[in-house]
Amino acid sequence: MRSLGGLEVCGYSEASREAESACGLQQSCGFHAQACICTELRSAFGAELPKGAHRFALDAGQEIEPVTLPNSPVIGVLTGSVGIVAHLSDGRRTITGLFFPGDYINLASLHRQLNGEIIALSPSAVQVMEQPVFDRLLRMSNITREHFLDQTNSFLFQLLDHSNDLAKKTPIERIAAFIFELKNRTLPRRSSQFNTVAIPFGRRDIADYLGLQPETVSRGFTTLTHEGVISLPEADLVTIEDVHRLRQIANGGRPRKRGV
């Protein structure tokens, strides 16, 4: 796992320039549902990137150390997938939060140390905005303010749903719910007709998010495939073949074995 260790380390790297290019394409930026966050920054500050805003490309496994970031920033995920990863004292690993393009990681309101590290789960691009910059952006951009409030509310309900999944659902039900979470969070809101969803990270990361073992995750995908509920055209793609049945399973409607 590689850490940035500080903004200045990669502020003007080739990777950062690639991130800027990626963000310029609205179809690859998670904020395209409203407007590219970089466009809003330029509109608000009259420059390509104001002082206190930095764009970075992250390799899979690369870590951002919150303590090295100045002025309690807000991090916008532009492309890829980012997780908050916590470790117990015995080494067990848990992904406590998932963030996809268009999501914010808000460190500005933290009054205690973040419990975990911010890690790119796949090659990603992020926009880091120091708190004064983001506060000014919220005041000047209605689009950003509305998007930020929408994402904050959505993330709260996602956490509530996920806590219910971990507390009550069987492994196969958690996997079914996870597929719907990916679909809802990574596809455009009006794309209900599209049922092929990209899985942006590996089985181990899925297992750490769902509180399972990687082998259990693999068996779950195999079971759902054999039952005709999903298909796996590629290792990192899942196609929902029977939306109604998968939703039944995700909602706890799968028949239980006696004694389980």
N, C-alpha and C positions, 0 to 999 in steps of 0.2 A: 504494500500500500504506500503510495507516494503522497506527500503532503505539499501544498503550496508553501506553507510556512510564512506567508506574508504576501501582500499584493505586489510589492515591488519586484518579486522574483520573476514573475512572468507577465508583467504589465505590458511589455512591448514585444512579446515573443511572436514567432510565426504562428503558433497555435492561436494566439489572441486575434491576429489578423484574420485567420480562418473563421474564428467565431464571429467577427464583425461581418464578414461576407455572408455567413449563414444567416445572420440576423436580418440582413438586408432583404432576404427573400421571405416575404410574408407567409408563403405557404409552408415554410420550414420553421417559422417562429410561432410559439404557442400562443402568442397574443393576437394571432390573425383574426380570431373571432371578434375582436373589437378593433384594435389597430396595433401595429407593432410597437412595443414599448420603446424601442430606440427612436422611432418616428416621433413619439410623444416627448421624449427627452430633447430631441433636436428642436421641436416646436416650442417647448417651454423655455429652453435656455439659449436658443439661437446659435447653437454650436453642435458639432457632430456628437461630442461627448463632453459634458461639463466636468469641471474639476470635482472629484469626489464620486465619479461614476466610472466603473471599469468593466470591461467585457473580457471574459476568459473562455478558452476551450479547455476541457478537462478530459483526460483519458479515463477509461474504466478503472475504478479502484483508486483514483486520485482523491485526496482528502482536502477539504477546506477547514482549517482550524479557526473556530470562531474567535478565540482569544487573540488571534493575530490581526483580525479585521478592525479597522478604526471606526469610531463613531457609530457603533451599533447599527450595522447596515441592514438593508432589506435586499434579499437575493431573489432575482427573478429567473426562473428556469426558461431558457429560450428553446433549446433542443435537448433531446436525450432523456435521461431519467436520473434523479438524485434521491438519495435516501438519508435519513438520520439513523445511524447505526450505534447501538449501545451494546456493551459487553458486561456480563456479570463477572464477579470475582473469579469464578471457576472457568472462565473463558467462553461460556455460551454467548452466542451472538444473536441479537434481535434487531430487526428493522422496525423501528417504531413509527416511521412516517415515510410515505412515498410522495415524490413531487415530480410532476410531468410538465411539459411545455405549457406555459400560461400560468403556472402556480408560483406563488411567492413563499419564501422562507423568511419570516419576519423576526429578525433578531432585535429590532429596535425597542420592543416592549418588554424584553426579558429583564427581570429583576433578580435573576439567579443564573448560575452557570447552566448552559445547555447540557442535558443528560445524553451525551452521545456525540459522535462526529458526523459532519456533513460529508458524504462520500458520493462520487459519481458512480452509479451502478452500470452505466454504459457510457460511451463517448458522448459528451454533453457540452453545451455552451450555456453560460450563465451571465447575467448582468448584475453586478454588485453596485448598490447605490448606498452611500453613506446617509445616515438618518436625515441630516439637514437637506440634502439633495432630494430625497424621496418625499419629505414633508412639503417642500416647495412644489414638487411635481404634483402632489395630490391637490394642492391649492389651485394650481394653474390648469390642470387637465381633468375635465369631467370624465373623460373616457377612462383614464387611469384610476380615478377615484371609484367609479362604479365597478370597474373590473376587480379592484382590490377588495372592496366590500363583498362582492359576489364570491370571490375565491375564499375569503375568510369564513363566510357562512357555510360554503360548500365543504370546506375542510373540517369544520366542526362536526357536521352531520356524517361525513365519511369516517371520522374517528369513532363516533357513536355506533355506526353500523359495524365497523371493524371490531370494536370491543365485544359486540354481541356475537359476531362470528367466532371469535376466539373463546368466548365463555361457553357457548352452547352447541355449536355445530360440529358435526363429524368431519373428518378430513376431506371426504369427497364433497361435502356441502361447502366447506371453506374454499375448495378449489373452484367449484362452480360459481360461488359468489365473487371470487377473485377475477374470473374471466369477465363477469359483468362489470366489475369495477374498472378493469382495463378498458373495456368497450366504452363505458360512460365517460371516462376521464381522458381518453386519448383520441377518440373519434369526434368529429363535429356533432353538435347537438342534433342536427337534422339528418343524421346519417343512419337512421334506424334500419334502412334497407341493406346496409353493409354489415355483414356479420363475420368478416375476417379481421381478426385483431392481431396486431404485432405484440409479441412478448419481448420487451426491451432488455431483459436480463435473464440470467440462468436459473436453473432449478434450485440451486442453493439459496439464492436471494429470495425466490418465491417461498421456500421452506422457512427461512428466517422471518419473513413477513407474516406467514400464516401459523407459526408456532409448530411446524412439522419437521420431519426428517426429509432430506432430498429424495430418498428412495420412496417415501410415501407419496410425495408429489408426483414422481414419475409413474408410480402405479396408478395414482388417481387419474392422470391424463390418459393412461392406457385403458383403464376401465371405462371412462367416458367415451373413448374412441370405439372400443369394442361394442358398446351399447348403441352406437350410432348417434350419440348426442352431439359429439364434436368430431372434427377430423383435424389432422395435423399435416397440412401440405408441406410444411417445412418445420424444422426444429424450433424456429422462433416465430411461427405463425400458428394461430388456432382459428378454425372456422366453426362457427356455431351452426350445426346442421338441424337441430331441433330446439328452437328458442323456448318453446313452451315447456318442454321437458327439463331443459337446463334450468329454467327459472324455478320450476317446482323443486328441483334438487337444491338450488341455492337458498330457497325459502324454507328448507327443512322438510320437504315432502317426500323424501326418499324412504321407502320401507326399511325399517330397522330389523336387523337379525335379533332373534329372541335372546334376551339376556344382555343385549348391548344398549 
